[in-house]
Amino acid sequence: MALATPSAQAILVTGASAGIGYAVATTLIQSPCKHSILVTGRRSEALSRLKQLDPTRVFVAAGDMLDPTFPAAVVKTAYAKLGRLDALVLNHGTLGQCERIADSDVKDWQDAFMVNVSSNVALVSFCCTLFGSGPLCCCLAVRGLCAEVGECVDSISAETVAREQRAGYHDFVGGGT
Ligand SMILES: NC(=O)c1ccc[n+]([C@@H]2O[C@H](COP(=O)([O-])OP(=O)(O)OC[C@H]3O[C@@H](n4cnc5c(N)ncnc54)[C@H](OP(=O)(O)O)[C@@H]3O)[C@@H](O)[C@H]2O)c1
């Protein structure tokens, strides 16, 4: 595994404004390894609090993964601020407005799929384009949209991950839930 050596890495943490992502980002920022971190989310105040922990090593890309242009903007920011990416912690996720299929709107499901699945594919794809085929560690958290269809969403993300692995681009750790 490429990250076994405890040295400074360039790491993207999405969904870093709250919950698990905020905790992961805080831990990485405070690590003695002195990682460089790019944090994303819509709530810029929370991301600013992370930057204040070490303004020289923490960079912020605030935006909405529902915006189809945002994943490319994130990777371009990583290129400009970090120069490379060694690891992706793809943690952002939402339940959106999705309820049981019978009680919800198709647009809500499209939006949730965009945030939880398509934006992750776009982030990995833009990384391959901008940074080439070097080793990249990717930790993916995909939210099952609801218990009744969670397995379906996970199957899609697992297939995406498997395809990337077969292409030889990345080492993947973690998985969807
Ligand atoms: N907590 C659990 O028990 C659990 C279990 C299994 C899997 N997971 C997965 O682990 C991940 C983190 O869980 P959590 O409990 O920490 O979730 P959380 O507290 O709800 O945090 C979700 C993060 O995703 C970001 N996010 C949501 N919608 C976004 C959007 N449209 N654009 C950009 N960022 C967006 C949020 O930032 P903004 O609101 O600022 O945009 C926030 O930083 C999720 O993917 C979740 O599915 C969690």
The ligand as a Tripos MOL2 file, in Angstrom:
@<TRIPOS>MOLECULE
LIG
   48    52     1     0     0
SMALL
NO_CHARGES

@<TRIPOS>ATOM
      1 N1        -22.4370    8.3150    9.9240 N.am      1 LIG1
      2 C1        -22.6470    7.0440    9.5760 C.2       1 LIG1
      3 O1        -23.0930    6.1960   10.3760 O.2       1 LIG1
      4 C2        -22.3160    6.5760    8.1960 C.ar      1 LIG1
      5 C3        -22.4880    5.2560    7.8940 C.ar      1 LIG1
      6 C4        -22.1780    4.8130    6.6310 C.ar      1 LIG1
      7 C5        -21.6820    5.6760    5.6880 C.ar      1 LIG1
      8 N2        -21.5140    6.9510    5.9880 N.ar      1 LIG1
      9 C6        -20.9940    7.8010    4.9300 C.3       1 LIG1
     10 O2        -19.8640    8.5030    5.4060 O.3       1 LIG1
     11 C7        -19.8610    9.8210    4.8780 C.3       1 LIG1
     12 C8        -19.8370   10.8330    6.0100 C.3       1 LIG1
     13 O3        -20.9130   10.5820    6.9000 O.3       1 LIG1
     14 P1        -21.2890   11.6380    8.0250 P.3       1 LIG1
     15 O4        -22.1850   10.9430    8.9720 O.co2     1 LIG1
     16 O5        -20.0490   12.3030    8.5300 O.co2     1 LIG1
     17 O6        -22.1690   12.6680    7.1630 O.3       1 LIG1
     18 P2        -22.5490   14.2030    7.4430 P.3       1 LIG1
     19 O7        -22.2310   14.5960    8.8500 O.co2     1 LIG1
     20 O8        -23.9360   14.3770    6.9450 O.co2     1 LIG1
     21 O9        -21.5300   14.9950    6.5060 O.3       1 LIG1
     22 C9        -21.6830   14.9060    5.1270 C.3       1 LIG1
     23 C10       -20.6150   15.7540    4.4610 C.3       1 LIG1
     24 O10       -20.8870   15.7160    3.0620 O.3       1 LIG1
     25 C11       -20.9830   17.0490    2.5710 C.3       1 LIG1
     26 N3        -21.9680   17.1750    1.5210 N.ar      1 LIG1
     27 C12       -23.2600   16.7590    1.5400 C.ar      1 LIG1
     28 N4        -23.8930   17.1190    0.4250 N.ar      1 LIG1
     29 C13       -22.9660   17.7760   -0.3330 C.ar      1 LIG1
     30 C14       -23.0230   18.4160   -1.5930 C.ar      1 LIG1
     31 N5        -24.1600   18.4730   -2.3250 N.pl3     1 LIG1
     32 N6        -21.9090   19.0010   -2.0740 N.ar      1 LIG1
     33 C15       -20.7660   18.9680   -1.3570 C.ar      1 LIG1
     34 N7        -20.6420   18.3950   -0.1450 N.ar      1 LIG1
     35 C16       -21.7570   17.8030    0.3600 C.ar      1 LIG1
     36 C17       -21.3950   17.8870    3.7810 C.3       1 LIG1
     37 O11       -20.9250   19.2050    3.6240 O.3       1 LIG1
     38 P3        -21.8660   20.4910    3.3460 P.3       1 LIG1
     39 O12       -23.1960   20.2300    3.9590 O.co2     1 LIG1
     40 O13       -21.1030   21.6190    3.9500 O.co2     1 LIG1
     41 O14       -21.9110   20.5670    1.8610 O.co2     1 LIG1
     42 C18       -20.6670   17.2020    4.9130 C.3       1 LIG1
     43 O15       -19.3620   17.7220    5.0310 O.3       1 LIG1
     44 C19       -21.1250    9.9640    4.0200 C.3       1 LIG1
     45 O16       -20.8110    9.7690    2.6580 O.3       1 LIG1
     46 C20       -21.9960    8.8470    4.5310 C.3       1 LIG1
     47 O17       -22.8350    8.3720    3.5300 O.3       1 LIG1
     48 C21       -21.8130    7.4340    7.2080 C.ar      1 LIG1
@<TRIPOS>BOND
     1     1     2 1
     2     2     3 2
     3     2     4 1
     4     4     5 ar
     5     4    48 ar
     6     5     6 ar
     7     6     7 ar
     8     7     8 ar
     9     8     9 1
    10     8    48 ar
    11     9    10 1
    12     9    46 1
    13    10    11 1
    14    11    12 1
    15    11    44 1
    16    12    13 1
    17    13    14 1
    18    14    15 2
    19    14    16 1
    20    14    17 1
    21    17    18 1
    22    18    19 2
    23    18    20 1
    24    18    21 1
    25    21    22 1
    26    22    23 1
    27    23    24 1
    28    23    42 1
    29    24    25 1
    30    25    26 1
    31    25    36 1
    32    26    27 ar
    33    26    35 ar
    34    27    28 ar
    35    28    29 ar
    36    29    30 ar
    37    29    35 ar
    38    30    31 1
    39    30    32 ar
    40    32    33 ar
    41    33    34 ar
    42    34    35 ar
    43    36    37 1
    44    36    42 1
    45    37    38 1
    46    38    39 2
    47    38    40 1
    48    38    41 1
    49    42    43 1
    50    44    45 1
    51    44    46 1
    52    46    47 1
@<TRIPOS>SUBSTRUCTURE
     1 LIG1         1 GROUP 0 **** ****
